[in-house]
Amino acid sequence: MKQQLLDQLKQFGKMAISTVFLGLLPFAAHAEIDGHGPDAWKVQGVASNDVLNARMGPGTNYPVIETFAHNERGLEQITCIPFYTMKHFSVMSDAEIDALPSPWCLMRSADMSKAGWVAQRYLIADFDDEALYSDPGDNNGIEEVIDPMKMLPAPTAGSDAWSGDELIEHARGLVATLYEYDDPARGRSYLDPDASDAFFSRDFVAALQASPPGADLLIGAQDFEGSVSEPVPDPDNPMLRGMITINVDFVNFGRAQRAVFRLRGDTTRPDAPLRIFRIEHDGWSFP
């Protein structure tokens, strides 16, 4: 599938049901489809000497009415089109998904002074602790205190199941937190029972206990000297039939490598929460 799929999956569950008035007044009433998505978004992919155009409607045929800075943060997403839920996505064919128009989102600034429609490819979740934790106060900064047991479950089944775009963002955050948590200098490892249970499926945990890998699963080696890039959803297939793919590029001893994380709902747990079920490196995978 095309990059378009990644963009379409990032739309979130708020659908406007009446006319939107621009300016300082709040937006008109809208139906809350789902409340689990990110609270804020930021602009991406715009040159530092340029701005993101915000238009009167969802398309370049509409006039530009506002602009957002190339690095604007704290944007609120009101709605995106086309709209579909995880239920719709699960029964759509690749051809049907590819036939959908490019997504546009109605966004407003953090201070509510301006708003307009922007192409969704220029938006990314303004990620913070809330994407993973039920209460940001549970962790005094993810860089300092990380408690995997306080992470939200991200259900993939049941009445409270999250939509596809929400699950993709949570998957990215889950993998990012996995790398942050694994810190031998602080006595933390993904092999810790509580941590492994929070990050991995029960089948994955059983495989870890039965036959631990000979290399570190996060870097694909026993030793590391280099850098790790931020996890990102796979650009071609971020989500395919319920499986989410997150890529992590890193350099170890001068060699560029990639770890591929596969996630899906763990059906052995209530509401099938999202968990990592496989990690792949060049030439091998676990389990």
N, C-alpha and C positions, 0 to 999 in steps of 0.2 A: 504494500500500500504506500501511498505517497505521503510526503510531508504534510499534506492537507489534513490527513487523519489526526496527526498530533495536534494541529491547531484546533480542529473541531472538537477533540476530546477535552480541551481546556476550557470550553464554555461552562458556565456555572448556573446553578438552578435558581435564577430569579427572572421572572417573566413579566414585563410590563403589561398592564391591562387597560391603561388609559393614556391620554396624551401627557407627554413629559414637558414641563415648563422649565426653560433654562434660566440661569441666573442665581440669585441668592436664595430663592425659595426652595424648600425641599421638593424632591421629585414627587409626582403623583403616585397614588396608591398602586401597589403591585402585589401579585400573588406570590407568596413564598413557596417555591417548589421544594426547596431543600435548604437547610441552614448550616451545612457542615463545611462549606467551601472557605477558602482564604478570605480574611477580612479586608485585605489590601492587595493591590497589584502595582507593578512598576513597569516603566517603559524599558524596552530592550531593542537592540538592533538599529538604533538611530545614531548617526554620527554626532560627535560632540559639538560641531558647529551648525547643527541642524535642529529642527523641532519635529514633533509628531503632530500632524494635522488632525483635528477633530472636526467631523463634518455633521451636517444637518440630518443626514440619513445614512444607512448602511451601504455605502458604495462611493466610488470616486466620481460618480455623476452628480453627487450632492455637493453644494458649496461648502467651503471651509468656514467654520464659524468661531473656532477657538484653536489654540495650540497648546500642547504639553511639552515640557522640557525634555531633552534627550535622556535625562536621568530622573525624570519625575517619579516620585514614590507616593505611596499611600492612596492610590487611586481606588475608588469604589466602583465595582462592576454592578450595573443595574440589570442588564440582560444581554444575551448574545443570540444571534441567529446564524444558521438554523439551530433549532432547539431539539434535542432528543435525550432521553434518559438511558441508563444502563440497560433497561429492559428492551428499549428500542434497538440500541446498538447490538445487543447480543443476537438479534435475529436478522440484522442487515447483512447483505452480501458485500463483498469488496467493491463490486461494480456500483451498488447503490450508494456506498459511502463516497466513492470517487466522484459520483455524479452530483453530490451536494455542492452548493456554491461555497466559495471561500467565506469563512466566518468573520463577522463584524460584531463589535461589542460597544454598548452604550456605557461610557465611563464618565465619572465626575471627579473633580479634584478633591483633595482632602479637606480643603477649606470651603467646599461647596460653592465656589465662586464661578466655576465654569464647567461645562460638560459638552459632550458630543460623541459621535460614533467614530471609532478607530478600527483599523484592520487588526484582527486578533493576533496576527503573527508578531506584532510589536509589543505584546504584553506577556508578562510572566508573573507568577505569584510572588508577592513581596513577603518572602518566607520569614517566619519567626517561630518561637516556641509553640504558638497556638496551633500550628499545623500538626503538631505531634502530641501536645499535652492538653489535657482538659482544662487546666488552670495554669497560666504562665507562672503564677506564684509558686507552683510546685517545684520549679527549678530556677534558681537564682542565676540565670544566664546559662545557656546550654554549654558554653565553653568551660564553665567552672563545675557545675553539678549536673550529673546525668543519671537519672534513675529510670532504667528501661521499664520498670513495673508501673510507672505512672503514665506511660504513653497510651494514647487513645487506641482502641482496638481496631478501628477501620473495618467495620463489618461489610462483607460482600454478599450476604444473604439475609433474608428476613425482612421485616417491615421497616427496619432502620438502615437498610443497606445503602452505602454511599454510591454516588454516581461515578461513572468512569473517570471523569476529569479529576474528581476529588481523590479517587484511589491512586491515580497516577502521581499527583502531587504528594500524597502521603507516602507512596513508595519511594519517591526521590528523597523525601525527608528521612524515611526510615533507614535507607542506605547511608545517607550522610551522617546520621546519628550513630550508626554501627561503626563507621570509621573513627568518629570522634570518641566513642566510648572505649574502643580498643586501645588502651594506653598502658603498656606494661610498666612504664615508669611510675604510674599511679596505682599499680596493682589491679588494673582492670583488664579483662579479657572477654571476648565474645564466647569463650568456652565456659564462663561462669554459668552455673545452672539457671539463675534468674534471667541473665542476659540472653542466653541462647534460646530460652523459652519465649522471650519477648520478640526476638528478631526472626526466628526460624520456625518452619513447620515442624510438627511432631515427628514426621518421618525423617526430616533433616537432622533433628536432634538425636534421634535413635541411631542414625548412621554415624554421627559424630562420636557417640558413646561406644558404638560397636567397633568402629575402625577409623580412628582419628587420622586426618590427612598428614602427610609428611611435610607439607609446606603450609605457610600461613595462607589461609583462604583469601584474605583481602589483597595480598600482593603477589600471590603465586610463587613465593620463594621463602627460604628460611631467613635470609638477611635482606635488609633494606637500607638503601641510601639514595634518596631522591625526593620526588614531590608527587603529590596526589591532587588531581583536579576535582572540581565539584561534580558530583553525580548528576547525570542528565538522562531524561527519558530517551529511548532509542528514537532517532528521527524518522525512521521508516515504519517501524511497528511498535509504537509505545504501548499499545494494548491490542492483543489479538485473542479473541474468544476467551476473555477472562484472565489471560496471562499478561502481566506487565513486565517490560524489559527496561532495566536501568543500566546505563553504561558508566563506567568509571575509568577514565584514562589516567595513567600515571607513568612516571619515569623512574626506573630502578637501575642504578649503576650505569646511567647513560642510555639505557635502552627503553624506548617507548613501548608501552604495553596497555592492554585493556582488560578489565574484569567486567564480566557481564552477569548481572543479577536478574534472576527470574523470580517473579512473585505471583502468587494467586491466593485465593481464599483457602484457609486450612479447614476442610470440612469435618475434621475430627473435633473441632471446638464449636461452641454455640455461635451461631450467626456467621460462621466461617470467616474469621478475621484475616486480614491480609498478612501474609508471611513470606519470607524468602524460602524457596524450596530447591533452588539450584544456583550454584556459582560456577561460571565458566571462565577458563583462561585458555590461552593459545595451546591447543593440543590436548587439554584435559579439562575435566569438570568434576564437581562434587555435589551430591553423591552420584 
